[in-house]
């Protein structure tokens, strides 16, 4: 009897273990969520944002509503901003617009949840003169990112090195050396894509300190 009892207990444990393995296999087999938020504009242009715990981008390039006239007391919309975060079922996206140059004001437009089976059209943008955009999820195969051509406004500001990082997102990093007789306190960065403005930003030293000292190189800028 004892021998039979031991055999029964071992058999039950084996069955329980197999059941746990089957459950684990089913969990692993579940398809992963897509890794990119796709933004499709009214003119057909599509961009992608790699999705993580937190992600986002802003762009000054977007189609506008041709018949829309901004109120005289409002700053013009200069960019659309997308801030996203992964959820258990998809991606939550907060859409806002940035006004003025440089950006002086941010106005929220809509917060939506995009799932693999349910794209979302952000038609609320039309209220501020911007054509609607469609948000969807997909997987994007990243090709090799080419090294950009970089030029500075002064030959005394030397580009020492340019590199590309892929995590947590694709970024360009460039290292500058200041050969001028005075420190650099503010740096304006402008980028274009196919001859069209794509990005404009500004870097300033913290709490009034120089951004790049005389004859030195700062931490690589992104």
N, C-alpha and C positions, 0 to 999 in steps of 0.2 A: 504493500500500500504506500509506503513512504516513497518508494522508487517511482511509482506512478504519479504521486503528488508532485514530486520534483519535476518530472517531465511535463506536467501540466503547467506549472508555474513558468518554466523556461519557455514553453510554447506560447504562453500568453505574452511574455515579455517580447518574444520575437515578433509576434503579431503586432504588438503596440509599436515596436520599433519600425516595422515595415510601414505601418500606417503613418507614422511621423515622417518617414522618408518620402512617402507618396505626397503628403501635404506640402513638404518642402519643395519637391519637384514641381508641383503645380504652381507654387508661388514664384519659383524661378522662371517657369515657362511663360508667365504673364508678360505680354509685350510691354516694353518700356515706353514712357511718354516721349513724344518727339522732342528733339533737342534745340529747336529753333522757333522763334516767333517770326512769322513772315508778315511784312507790312507791304500791302499793295496799294499804290496811289491811283487816283482817277485817270492819270495818263498812261497807266500800264506799268510804270516803273515799280520794281519790287526790291526791297531790301530785307535783310534778315538780322535778327538779334539772337546771339547764343544765349540760351536760357540756363540760369543757375539759381542759387538761393536768392540772389538779387541781381538784376540786370537792367539795362536801359540804354537809351541813346537820344540825342536830339539832332535835328536836321533843319537847315535853312532852305532846303530845296524841296518844294512841294507845289502842286497846282492849286490855284486859287479860284474862287467863284467869280466868273467874269463880270456878272451883273451886280456884284456886291460893292457898296460904298461904305467905308468905315465912318462912324460918327466922328465929328470934329474934336470931341473931348477924349478920344481914346488913342493910346499909343498903337502904332501899327504892329501887326503880328509879324515877327521876324523869324520864328522857328516853331516847330512842333516837338514836344518832349514826350518820350515814352519811358515809363518806369514800370518794371515788371518783376514778378516773383512767382516761383512755382508753387502750385497748390496740389493736393492729392489727385485732383481730377484734370488739371490743366495748368493754365497760367493766368494770373490776375494782372491786368494792365491798367495803369493810371495814365490817362492821356491829358496833357495840358498844352497850353500855348505860351510862348515867351514873347514879350513885347519890348520894343525899343532896341537900340544899338548903342552901347552894349546892352545886354539883357537887363532891363530895369524892373520888370514885373512878370509874374507867372500866374496865369489864370487856369484853374482846373476846368476840364471839359467833361470828362466821363471816366468812370472806372468800370471795367468789364471783366468777365472771366471767359477766356477762350479755351475750348476743349478740342481734342483731335477730330471730333465729329461735328463741331458747331463753330464755324467762323463767325466773327462779329463785324458788322459794318458800323463805324463810328460816324454817324450822320450828324451828330451834334456839332461837329466842326464847322458845318455850313453856317451856323449862327454867327461865327466870327470871320466869315469870308474865306474859309479854307474848304476845298473839296473833300468829301468823305474819303476815309481810308478803310480798307478791309484788313482785319487781323485774323490770321489763321496759324495753325501749328504744322510743322513739317520737320524733316531732317535735311540738313544741308551738308553736302560734302565739301569741305574746305580745300580749295586748291592752294598751291604755293603762293604766298603773298609776295608780290614784287617789291623790291626796295624803291622807295620814292625818290624823286629828284628834289633836293633841298637847296634853297638859295637864301642867303641872308642879305639884309639891307646894307650892311657895312662889311668890307673885307677884314675889319678888325675883330669881327665876331666869327670865329672859325668853327666849322662843323668837323668835329674830330671823328665821330663814329655814328653809324645808324644801324639799328637792329630791330628785329620783329619778335614779339612774344605772342604765344598762343593761349596762355592761361593767366587769369581766368577768362580772358577774351583776347581777340587779336588787337594788338596795339603796336604802334611804332614808338621806338625810343631813340632819341638822338642826344648826343653828348656835344656840348659847346665849350669852346675856350675863348675867354675874353682877352684880346690883345690890345685893347684900348687903354689910354692912360687914366681912365676913370671907371668906376664900377657900373654895372648894368642893374638898374632897379626894377624895370618893367620890360616884359618881353611879349610882343604881340605875335600870335601864330595864325596864319591863314593857309587854308588848304583848298585845292580845287580838284574836281574829278571831271575829266574830259573837257576841261576848259570852263566848267561851271563851278561857282563857289559852293563848297561842301562843308566847310568848318571854319569857324573864327573863334579864337579864345585868347585869353590874356593871362600871363603869369606875373605875379608881383612878389617881392621878398616879404617875408613875414614880419609884421610889426615894424615896418619901415626899414628893415635891414636890407642890404643889397641882395639881389637875386644871384648875381655872378660877380665875385670880387675881381680885382685887377689881376690878370695873369693866371687865373684859376679856372677850373671846370666845375660846374655844379653837378648835383645828382642828375642822372639822365632824365630828361623831360619826356612825357608821354602825350 
